[in-house]
Amino acid sequence: MNKLYEASTAEGFIDFINMQDLEQEAEKVIPKGGYGYISSGAGDIFTYRENERAFNHKLIIPHVLKDIELPDTTTEIYGETLTAPIIMAPVAAHGLANVAAERASAKGVADFGTVFTASSYASCTLEEIRAAGGEAAPQWFQFYMSKDDGINRDILAMAKRNGAQAIVLTADATVGGNRETDRRNGFTFPLAMPIVQAYQSGVGQTMDAVYGSSKQKLSPADVAFIAKEADLPVYVKGVQSEEDVARALDAGAQGIWVSNHGGRQLDGGPASFDSLQIVAEAVAGRVPIVFDSGVRRGQHVFKAIASGADLVAIGRPAIYGLALGGQTGVKQVFDFFKKELEMVMQLAGTQDVAAIKKAVLRENRYM
C-alpha cells in the first residue's frame, strides 16, 4: 500500500485533555491523505467552523440548591438502554485511521454501551462489524442508495440480517461537497468498500466518483421504498428546515437527523446547532431527533439535548480516538463526553436526561 495511506495499528489507553489535543495527536499518526479526508470541510470551511462556534449562541444557566447528586446519563431508544444520549455517527472508511477499522470502533462503542451507526462506505463488512460489537450491541445502518433498486434491496436485507435497528438515509450528499483539501492531496480511496462493492469498489476513486456512483436524485418516494423494504424505522439525515421535516415525515420517516455533514457538503450553510431549534419545533415531538456536527464538548451535548435532540452523534472525535488507541481509544472518547456531560448536568441542576430536555438555555446577547 502507498505510504500515504498506511493506517495506524495503535491499541491501548491514550492520554488527552480535550478534543483539540486529541485531533492534534491524531494528525501525527494518520497519513496526510487520510487525515485530510477525515478532518476537512467544504470550500472556505465557513460552515465547518461555525458548527462549533454556534454552540456559544446559547448559554447554560447554572442552578444551585437543586438537590442533585450523581447525574444519570442513561437514555432509551427502541427498547435499548444506552449509557448516554451519545451515539456513533456514520463515518466512511475507518480503515484510513486504523487497520482494525470498524471492527475496533464497533467494539469500543459497544463497550461504552451505545449505538454504532455503520456507514455504507465502511472498510469492513456488516458481518465483521456485528461480530466485533457483539450481537447484543445496538447497531444502525447508514444508507447511500444505489441507482439500482435490486442492489438497494440486497443491501437493506443485508443490514437487517445483521441486526440493524434503524436505517439512516443520508440525503444531503447526492453530490460531493467542494472538498479542496482532498484535491490538494490528490486523495483517492485506497480501501475497498465491501458493503457496496456490487456497484462500486471505492479503490482509486475520488469522493466525487463515489457519490457519482450512488443515486443522486432523491425524493420522498425513496423514503417510502426504504421503509417498505427494510421494515425498520427510517431516519432522514441532513434535515435543516421546516419544509424538509414535513417532506420527510409525510414520506414515512420515523426519525429526523439534523446534520450538515460536519461542514463537508454545502459551505455557507447554517451551523447544525442553529438549525436544530428550527427543526425541533417543526418535529414537535412526533419522532426522535438525532443531532450531529461540531460536537466537541459535554456542554455541546447538553445544549443539543436542551434544544430538542434525543440523541447526539459524534464522528471525527471517535475516529481520532481510533487512530491513537484502537477500540480502547474509541471508548475513551465516549467516556470523555459522558464525564463532561455529567459535570455539566450537576452544575446545571439536572438529574437526568429528561431534566436536560426541560432545561432552558439563555440567548447569548454578546455574540
Summary of the structure (lengths in Angstrom):
residues: 367
radius of gyration: 19.2
end to end distance: 47.9
largest distance: 60.0
contacts: 1378
relative contact order: 0.21
helix: 46%
strand: 14%
